[in-house]
């Protein structure tokens, strides 16, 4: 039967809209908890704050697999409607939150909106033919831009709501989010037609059977990088900007939005590229680009003071004069390089400044080869804010393309199990969003370097590229020649 693309496009629009709103809710704590702590409304310590940032990401990730299974079984319209309506309840209840554990529990519950990705992927796939899967899922994935909506608008809304009531004005924001969820939920409940994949008379063990395929776990690793770390940096970049570049909370939120928004929007283009050139080629490009850009971002803002070229006595003698740019030892006049004027901020590239510091005084007796002036070299690198931001935007765009490339293959190789496979891949990726900020915090404590988070990105990119470029090629060569060209390499 020829697919009805007009109806499919309508469903895609509503799916993408719902996912955008859900993603905005999912990342709400990144702004809201930071605001509450910075304004001393709640006296939560660093550990408590870290858990509040991560718990919605955790529940929204872990529950993707069961919600994906339910979507395959009952259809996306039913599951999406119930999910949206139920997740509005804890957002309304946040109005009454007075304790840490109340806020923690409600955050865990509204974090379930993160499962909307697995629901939307399965529901979108059920409406589109194979040749449209990449573009459709890429467009749906643009809902990631919901994170940018929260980081861009939420700080301004919080300031507005708190003008008349600084202590409790913030409580209006989750109410607003809850109302929007109800509106979208009612639209799905009454105006959306349900559809589910064919041939769903399977037991639970049969539905979970695809998870034994190594291909699923490779997808999961790639998605951990391009989606999980995207979610992690959507939260981590705000304190990064504030601590490293001393930006204001609003400017830091704006710059973080510059990372989140393009990464979500470009996902549709990633779906188009995957349809046109194949996900294999696109993923190669994504992984190489991620490796190179993260290597550039690994360079920290730093000043390194190291020994430089010194001056030694050519023979025994007496120091008869010590001046700013020279000294006289015996019959020899030695040039001394004075300390230059070092600017407060250096150029975009690292700069090196060298000078010499005299170690002897007038009338001192010196021996041949004795050090008269020690050399000093200062390497100064400012890690320019705007260069850093451009690189961050670029890696976000690369990851946006990669998110579409990963999900291009799922409906092709698991057409009847998109929910369960997409749910597992989304679960692994979502866990990256949960553990990312926590891991970045430990790396920062251990190394003292904010750029240690980019070192981790470099490591994950390298492992993913190695797995794709070597292990999968070896597995391909072991396959029968007549089907070799049909085997996907991811």
N, C-alpha and C positions, 0 to 999 in steps of 0.2 A: 504494500500500500504506500502510495506517495505521501511523504510527510507534509503536513500543513505548516509551512514555515511562518506564515503570518501569526498563527496561534502560538507557535514556538517562540517567536520573537517577543510576543506579549508576555509570555511566561518568563522569558529571560530578563526582560525589563523589571518585572516585579521581583524576581529572585535576586537580581543585582541590587535593587533598592533595599530589599529586606536585609541582605547581607551587609550592605554599607552601614545601615543603622545598627545592626547587631555588632559589627566590628567596632563602631564608635562606642557602644556600651561596654564592649569587652575590654577596651583599653581606658575606660573612665577612671579607674583608680590611679593610673599613672599621673594624672593631673590632680584629681581630687585629694588623694592622700598626701601628696606633696604640699598642696595648699593648706591642708589641715595641720600638718606638722610645722610648716614654716610660720604659720600664724598662731602657733601655740594653742590651737583650739583643743587638740588632743596631745597629750605628752607621751607619744609612742616612741620607743627607742629604735635604733637602727634595725635590729633584728625583726621587731614587730612590723616596722614599716616595710621591710623587704618582703615579708610574708603577705602583707596586704596587697602589695604590688603584684605578687605572683599567684595568689590563690585563684583569682578569676581565670587566669591563663591555664592553670592546672586543671580545674574542673572542666573548662571548655575544651581542653585537649583530650583528657582521659575519656570523656563521654562521647567523643566523636565516633568511635567504633560502634557502640550499641545504637546510637542514633542513625548511623549509616545503614545498619542492618534493618532497623525499623522502617527506614525510608524505602529500601528495596522491597520490603514485605507489604507495607501499607500505602506507599506513595508519599510524595513530598508535600502535597497540599495539606494533608491531615497532620503530618508531623510538624511542618513549619507553623501551622496555625496554633497548635497546642504549645509549641516551644515559645513562640512570641508572647502569647497571653500569659503563660506561667512565669516567664522570666520578668515580666513587668511587676509582679507582686513584690519580690525582694527589693526592687528599686523604690517602690512606694514605702516599704517598711523602713528604709534607710532614714526616712524623715524622723523616726523615733529612736534611732540608734544613739545610745549614751555610753556604751562600754566597748572595749576592744573586741571582746569575743562576739558581741552582737554584730558589730561591723564585719568581723571575720566571717561569720556564718552567712550573713546576707551577701557578702562579696562572693563567697563560694557558690551561692545559689544563682545570682544574676550572671556569674561567669559562664553558666550553661549556654548563654547566647553564642559562645564561641563554637558550639557544635553546629551552628547554622551553616558552616562551610561544608561539612560532610552531607548535610541534608540538601543544600543547594546544588552541589556537584551531582549527586545522584538524580535529583529532580530535573535538572537541566539536561543531563545526558539522556534521560528517558524521552525527551521531546525532539532531539536532533539526530539526523543521520550521521554516519561515520565521517563524511567529508566536511561536516560543519563542526565537529566536536572541538577541534582546537580553538577556533574563533569563538564559539559559544562559551566554552569554559574560560577562555581568556577574558572575555567581556564580563562574565560573572565574577571572576577574580578581581576585577577593578574595585569591588567592594572593600578591598584592603584599604582603600583611601579613607574609609571611615575613621581610621586612626588619626589621619591628618585633620579631619574635621574636629575631633575632640581636642587635640593639642593646639589647634588654631583658635577655636571658639570658646572652649571651656574656661580658660583663664579669664577672658573678658567677661563671660557670663557670671563667673564666681564673684568678680569684683563688683559687678552691677547688682547682683542679688544681695551682697553683703554691705552695701552702702547704708541702708537703714537699720540693718541688724547684723553687725559683724560676727556675733557668736553663732547665729543659727541661719543666716541667709544662705549658706552653702547647701542647706537641705532642700532647697527648691530645685537644684540642678538634677539630682536623680529622679525627682518627681517628673520633670520635663522629659527626661529620657523614657521613663515608664509610660507616659502618655503616648509618646511616639510609637513605642512597641505595641501598645494596644491598638492604635489606629492601623498599623501595618498588619497585625494579627487578624483584625476583623476583615480587612480587604482579602486576605488569603482564605478566610473562613467562608466568605459569601460570594466572592467574585472570581475565584481561581478554580479551574478544572483540574481534577486529580489525574495522575498517570503514574504507572510504575513499570519497571522492566518486565518483559515476558518471561515465562517459565520460572515462576517463583515457588513452585511446589517442592521446596527443599527443606531438609532438616537443618538444624543449627550447625551440626558438624559439617554438612555439605556446604553451607554458606561460608563457613570459616576455612574451608579447604584451601582456597587460594593463598592464605597467609603462610602456607608452607613453602611457597615459591620464593627463591632468593631474590627474584626480580622485585617483589614487593618491598623488601628491606633495602634494596639499593635505592628505590624510589624514596623510601623514608629518609635515608641519609641525605640525598640531594635536597629533599624538602626541609630537612632540619636546617640546612644551610640557607636556602633561598627564602624560606618562609619563617622558620623558627627564629633565626638570628635577625630577620627583618622585624619581627614582633619585639624581640629583646632590645634592639637598638631604638625602636620607637619609644621605649621607656627610658633606656639608658642614656640616650643622647642629651636629654634635658639636663640631668645633673652633670653630664660631661661638659656641656657648654658653660654651665654656671661655674664649675670648679676650675676648668682649664683656661677658659677664655674670659671669665669674670663677667659674663653677660647677665642681663636682668632675666627674671623668670619669663616675662612676656617675649623678649627677643629670643631666648633659648627655645621657647615653645614654637615661635615662628620658624626658626631655623630647623627645628625637628620636623615641623610640618613639611618643609622643603624636601626632607628626606622621604617622608611617608607618602605624600601625595603623588609624586611622579611614579614611585614604585608601584602604586596601586593602579594608576591610570594606564601605564605602559603595558600592563599585563594583557590587555586586549591585543596589542600589537605583537606581543610574544606568542599569542595563540595563532595569529595570522602567519607569523614566521614559521611556527611549527607545522602548520598545514602546508605551507609552500615548500619549505626546505627539509622538513623532517625534524623531529625532536632531537635526534642524535646529534646532528650538526649544531643545532641551537644550544644544546647542553654543553657541547665542547667549547663553544664560544663563551658561554656563561661562566664555566668553571675557570677557563684561562683568564678571563677578565677579572673575576673575583680574586684570583690568586695575585694578579699584578697590582690591582688597586689596593688590596689589603696590605701588600708589601709596602706600598707608598705611605699608607696610613699608619704603619707600624712605627715610623720615625717619630719620636716624642719631641715635645717642646722642651728644649734643653740648653744648658750651658756646660761645656766640658772644659775644665782647666787641666792642661797636661804639660809636662816639661818640653821645652823647645830647644833651639840651637843656642848653646852657651859660648862663652869666650874663655880661653885658657891662656896662661902666660907662656911666652915662647922660650924664656930663659929665666934664671934667677935674677932678682933685682928688688928695688924699692919702689913702692907706689909714690910718685911725687905729685900727682894731681888727679882729682876725681871731679868730673864735670857732668852735665846733663846728658851729653851725647858722646863723651869720650873719657878715657882715663890714660894716664901715662905710667908705665911700669918699666923702670930702668930707662933704656934708650928707645923703647917701643911705645908708639901711640896706638891705642886700641879704640876702634869705633864702638859705641854702645847704641843699640837701638832703643829709643825711648818708648814709653807706653803710649799708644795712640788714643785718640778720643773714641770711645766705644759708644755707639748710638743706643738709645733705649730699646729700639726695635730694629731688627736687621731686615735684610731683603727677603724675598720669597725663598731663595735658596740659602743653604747654610753659609755662614761667613767665618773666616778665620782671622784672628788678630794675634800678632806676635810682637814680643818685646823682650828686653833683657834687664835684669835687676842686678845691680852691682853688689858684690859680696865683701869687698875689701874697702879699707879706709886709707886716707893719705898717711904716708910714712910706714905702712905695713910692709914687712918683708915677705916676698912671695917666692915660691919655688917653681921651677920649670914644670909645665903641664898643670899647674894649680888652677882651679876654676876661679876666674876673676868676676864673671857675671853669669848668672844662671839664665837660661832661656825659658820663657813662658809663652805658651800658645793657648788662646781661648777660642774654642769652636762654639759659635752661637747660632742656634736655629730656633726661630720663633714659631714654626709650624703655623704659618699665616692662617687666620680665621677663615678668610674667604677661599683660599686654596683648599683648606680642609673641608669646607662646606661643599665645594664643587666636587671633590673626590667622594664625599659621602653621598651626594645626590647621584653621582655616576654609579656607585656600587648598588644603591637602591634601585636604580633603573635596571641594572644588570640582573639583580635578583628578581625584579618584577617580570622580566622576560623568562627567567628560569622557572618561576612558579607555573607559568602557563605551559612550558615545555614538559615539566614533570607530569602534569595532569593530562597532557595530550594523549599519552599512551594508555592510561587506565581504561577508558571505554573501548579502546581497540583490542586490548588483550584480555580484559575482563568485562565484556559487555553486559553480562547478567549479574555481575558482582561489583558494580561501580560503588555502591554504598559501602560495602564491607572493606574493599580494597582502598577506596578513597578515604574511608574513615580511619583505617590504620595508618595510611601515609599521612593524613592530616593530624592524627594523634601524635606521631613521632615529630612532625614539624611543630605542632603546638607545644610539645614538651620542651622543644628548643627555646620557645618564647618564655617558658616558665623558668627553666634552669639557667638561661642565658644571663639575666641580671644578677642572679645569685652567684653564678660562677665568676662573672666579671668582678663582683665585689671581692671574692676570695683572691682572684688574681691581682687585683689592685692592692689588697692588704699584703700579699706575699711579695710583690715586685716593687710596689710604690709607683708603678707606671700606669697612667690611664690608658696608654696605648696597648697595654697587655690584652685588652679585649680584641684588638685588631690582630694581634699575634695569634689568638685563638681562631679567628676567622681564616687567617692564612693557613693554619694547620688543617682545619676542616676542609678548606678548598683543595689543599694538596692531597689529602687522603681520598676525597671524592674523585679527583682527577686521576689519581693513580689507579683506583679501583676500576674506573671507566676505561682508562686508556690501556691497561695491561691485562687485568684479570678477565674482563669480559671478552677481550679479543681472543685470549687463549681458549675460553669456553666456546666461542664462535667457531674457531678452527677445528674443534672436536666434533662439530655437528656434520651431518651428511652434506656433501657438496651441493646436491640438487636443491637443498632448502636453505643453504647458507645465506643467500641474499634476502631471505624472508625473516631472518632472526633479528630482533631488535637489539641494539646495543645501548645500554643506558649507563 
